[in-house]
Amino acid sequence: MSLARLQLKPKADRRLKQGHLWIYSNEIDIAKTPLKNLQIGEQAEIVSDTDKVLGVAVVNPNGLICARLISRDNKHLLNKSLLVHRINQAKSLRELNFADPYYRLVYGDSDLLPGLIVDRFGDTLVVQIASAGMEVVKQEIVDALDQCLRPKGILIKNDHSARELENLPLYTESLGEVTNTVELVENSVKFIAPIVEGQKTGWFYDHRCNREYLQKICKGKRVLDIFSYVGGWGVQAAVAGATDVTCIDASEFALDIAFENAKLNGVEDKLRMLEGKAVPALKALIEEGEKFDVVVLDPPAFIKRKKDQKSGEAAYYHVNELAMRLLNRDGVLVSASCSMHMAEEKLIDTIRSASRHLDRQSQIFYRGCQGPDHPVHPAIPETNYLKALFARVYRV
């Protein structure tokens, strides 16, 4: 296969040499190798300004990130063979960390498969494709997954906003036996996940280890789970011995699944469901004089883009302060953020500032992050996004 070439400007190869995978459009010497000559999803050989071969990338000439490196060797193209190799590498890391087949199998750049996400629910796989290069080899992805795992069903859930950045169509596609919900086990607790109608892939594996830590501290406690979705935090708290758990979510559908998950584990009598947006619901609980021993605050990303920084930080402060108002004396706040642009240091400062505003002290006693099925690529900070701070909030 003859590859087109993309030549970089002088010194534009530094990040790639340090391990990064992305190439920006302003790093290409378009006078020598015009981007406009390439098709969306085409594979191209990347060379330095001195003609040194740096590898093979998949290209989207219309994007700011115009190419993503998929191989350092121009003999290894993005095809079924390479996909099988990379998927097996990813699988071996998950099997090193987890005994059961419930995890994020492929985490994009971190598994050297930029633009590809695969979550595993036993014999069912949910696939999300976010790059034009991966979309071109969709059938090869399916064939590689079939060879590596022999799943009964694959749901291709390409209805997410990330595809819009690459001008890709939104759609879902079911292959084999795919049901609306699937079963999983996390931290010895049983769940069902709504993979078809639920958020993203239907489940958020990234907080697995943080939810395991929550189980250690909630026995005999009243727990409030804000932005509860299908009860990942709340149900695990109930199973671990919490006296009662209140779940807040704006989605009636999600709360119905959360209740089913509570029933699945025999703790439905401990759960109370409150449907509504978080801020009004928190204010109503404050007005009612409610108090909790543990409050879990796991909101959606308030800062999706740099331009959202100021408003997003204000939103994090606001919900953290409201959550603190609902804590009993010496209560515990679990404050999480999945916004890559929200640095852990800023979240720590948010907790400090909110607690001092309420004339309280705070102690962060556990700092959680994403689980081992979301490995961090050391050259790509964007792969390190999840924070979960466990803080005691108290009066002196």
N, C-alpha and C positions, 0 to 999 in steps of 0.2 A: 504494500500500500504506500503510495507516494504522498507525503505530507506537505502541506503548505508550510511556510516559514513565517515566524514573527520575530523580528529583531528588536532588541531592547536598546534604549538610549544608554549612553555612557553612565556607569555606576548604578544603573537601574536594576542590576542583578543582585545587589547586596542582600535584600530581604530573602530572595530565593535561596541564596547560598547559606543563609542562616536557618533555613528550614521552612520558611513561609511558602504558601501554595498559591497566593493570589497575585494577579498581575493587573495593574490599573491601566486604563486607556492612555493616560498621559505618560506612561513609561514606554510606550511602543514608538519606535522610529517609523512613523507612518510614511515618511518620504521614501524609505527603502522597501518597507513591507506594509502597504496600506491595509488597514483593518477592513475597509469596505469591500475588499476582494474576497473575504471569508464569509461562509454561511453560518447561521446560528446553529450551534451544536457541533460544528466541525472540529476535528482534532488537528492541531498544528504543532510543529516542532518549534520550540523556543530557543533562541540563540542570543548570546550576549553581543555587545557592540563589536567584540573582537571575533565573532563567529564561533565562539565556543558553545557547543550544544548543552543546554541546561535541562532538557527533558521534553515531555509531551504534555500539552494542555488542551482542554476543551474550551471552545471560544464562543463568546457572545459579543459580537462587535458593537452592539448597541448599548452595552452596559458599562457603568463606571468600572466595575470589576469585569474586565473584558476577557479574561482567561483564568482558568484554574488548573494548576499543575496536577496531573494524575500519575505521572511516572517520571523518574529521573533518568530513565534509559529510553532512548527513542526506538528501541526494539519492542518495548512493551506498551502496546496501545490499549485503550479502554475497550475491552471486548469481554466475552464470556470467560475466557481463561483468566484474565486479570481479576475480574469480579469474583470468580470462585476462590482465587488465592486470597484476596483481601477479606472476603466474607469469612473464610475459614480462620484467618488471623484474628478477626474480630470475635468470632465465636470462641476461640480458645481463651481469650482474655475473660470473657463472660463466664465460661465454665470454670475458670480459675477462682472466680469470686462467688459464684452462685451455684447451689446444688440443683435448683429447680429451673425449668425453662421459661422463666418469666423475667424479661429484661429488655433494655434497648440493645438490640443486636448490632446495629450500625449507627454511628453517630458522626455522619458527615466527614468534615475535614479531619477530625481526630482519628478516624479510621482510614484516612487517605482515600476517601470516597466523597469528595466535595459535592454537596447538593443531594445527598441520599440519606434518608432516615428509615430505619426498619425497627419496629418494635415487635417483640416475640411474645405471644400468649400461647404457650404450648404448641399445638399443631396449627395455630393460626398466626399469620404475619400481617402486620399493617405497614404499608410502604408509603412514604411521602417523598416526592421528587421535587426539588426546588431549583434545579439548574437545567438549562437547555441541553447541555452535554449529556446529562443523565437521561433526559427525556428521549433523546435519540436512540439510546441503547436500552430502552425500557424492556423489550422482550428478552434481551440478554440478561438483564437483572432478574427477571422472573425465572429464566432457565437456570441461572446460577443459584438462586435461592432454592429452587427445586432440587438441584443436585446436592447442595450442602445440607439441607434440612428435611427434605421430603414433606413439606407441610400439606395439610388437608385443604387449606384455603389461604388465599392471599387477597387482601383488600388493598387496592391502590387508591389512596385517599388524597387525591390531588385537587383539593378544594380550598387550599390555604392561601393567605395573602402573599406569602413569600414568592409564589410563582408569578405574581403580577410584576415583580421587579425584573423578570426576564421575559416578560410578554408571552407567558405560557397560558394556555387555556385551563379553565377550572373544570374538573370532572372527578367522578369516582368510578371505579371498575372492580367488580368482584370476579375472582378466578377460583374455581373449585367450590368447596363447601365453606361458605361464609355466612355466619349468623349475625343478628343485630348486636348481640352481647356475647362476650367471651368470659371465661373464668380465669382467675389468676390467684396466686398466693403470694402475699408480701409480709415478711416478718411473722410468719406462721398464722396470718389472718387471711381468711377467704374473702374474695371480692368477685363481683361481676363488673365488667367495663363495657360501656356502650360505644363500641368502636365505630359504628355507622353514624349515629346521631350525636355522639358526644364531642367534646372539645378535642381538637388535634387528633391524636391517635386513639383517644378514648380513655387514656390513663396517663399519669405523670410519674414515671419511674424515678425521676431525678431526685425526689425527696425521700426515697426509701430509707436511707441511713438516718436522716433527721427524724423521720417518724418512728424509727426503732428507738432512738434516744428518748423521744417523747414518752414511749411506753414505760421507761424506767422511772419517770418522775410524776406520773399522774394517778397512781393508786390512791384511792380515797379522796380524790380531788374533784371539784366541779370544773368542767372544761367548757370553754366557748371556742368553737371552730368557725372562723370568719372566712368567707369565700370558700365554703366547704366542698363545692363540687359534689362528687359522689361519695364523700365521707372517708377519703384516704386517711386523714388525720383523726377525725372524730371517732370513727368506728374502731380504729386501733387503740385509741385512748380508752374507749369503753371496754374493749376486750382485756386491756391491761389493768382494769380495776377502778377506773374513774367511777364516781358515784352517779354522776349524770353528765350528759353532753348536750349542748345546744349547738345546732348547725345553722348557719346563715348562708343563704345563697339566693341570687336573683332568679334562678331557674327552677321552676317547679319540677321539670323533668329530672334535673340533677338530684334534687332532694328526694324524689321518689326512688331513684336508684340507690341513694345513700341509705334510705330506710330498708330497702331490700337487702343491702349489704349488712346492715345491722341484724336483720332477721336471719341471714345466712350464718351468723356467728352467735345467735341466741342472746343478743344484747339490745333488742329493739325497745325493751321497756326503759332503757336508760337514755334514749335519744329523744330530743325535742327538735322539730324542724321549724324554722322561721324563714318564710319566703319574702325576699325583698332586697333592695339595694343596701350595700353595707353601711354607708354613712347614716341614712335615716334609721336603719335598724339599730345601730349602735346608740344613736341618740335616744331612741325610744327605750332601750334597756337601761340607759343611764337615768332617764326620767322615772323609770319604774323602780329604781334603787337596787337593781340586780348587781350581784358581785360574784366573781369567779376566782378560783385558785390558779387556773392556767388559761391564758388566752392565746390562741394560735391565729396569727395574722399572715395569711399566705395569698396576697393579692395577685392579680394578673400584672403584666409588665406595664408600669406607669410611664416608663421612659423607653419607647420603642426606637426613637431617633434622637440624635443630638439636639435637635431643635426643641424637643420636649423636656429638656433637662430641668429648667427652672420650674415649670408647672408640675412635672413629675415628682421632683423633690418635695414640693409643697404638699402634694397628695400623700406621699409617704409620711410626712410629718403629721398631717391631719389625722390619718387613720391610726397611726401609732399613739398619738395623744388620746384619742377617743378610747382605744383599747386599754390604755393604762388606767383610765378613769373607772373601768369596770373590774379592776383587780382588787381582790382582798388584800389586807395587810400582808406584806411579804409574798405577794403573788408573783407568778412567772409569766413573762411575755415571750412568746416565740415569734420573732419578727423576721419574715422572709422577704426576699426580693429575687425575682427572676430577670430583672433588667440588667443587661450587661453594662449599661452606662451608669448604673448606680453602684459605685465602688463600695466595698465593704466598710472602708473608713468613713464614708458618708453615712451609711446606715447606722454605724456605731454612734456617730455624732447626732443623728436624728433621735436615737434613743436617749442619749445624754441630754439633748436640748429639751425634748418633750418631758422627760422626768423632772428636770429642774424647773420647768415652767409650772409643773404641778406641785412644786416644793417637795419632791421626792428624790431619793438616790437610786441609782441603778448599778447593778453588777452583772457583767456578761460572763457567764460561767461555762458556756459551751458555744463553739463556733462551728457550725455545720456547713457542708458544701454539697455539691452534686455527687451522686454515687459512682462507683467504679465502672458502671456501664455507660457513663458519660465522661470518658477520659479527656483530660485536657491536653491539647496540642501545645507544647511549650513555646512554639513560635507564633501562635495565633491566640491572642488574649480573648478574642470573642468566644472561644470555646469554653472559657471559664466564666460562667455567668451567674451561678446560683449561690445565694447566701441564706443562712438560717441562724440567727443569733438568739440564744436562750439567755434571757436576762431576768434577774430578780429585781423587782421594783418595790422599794420599801421606804418607810419613814424612819428617820434616826430617832 
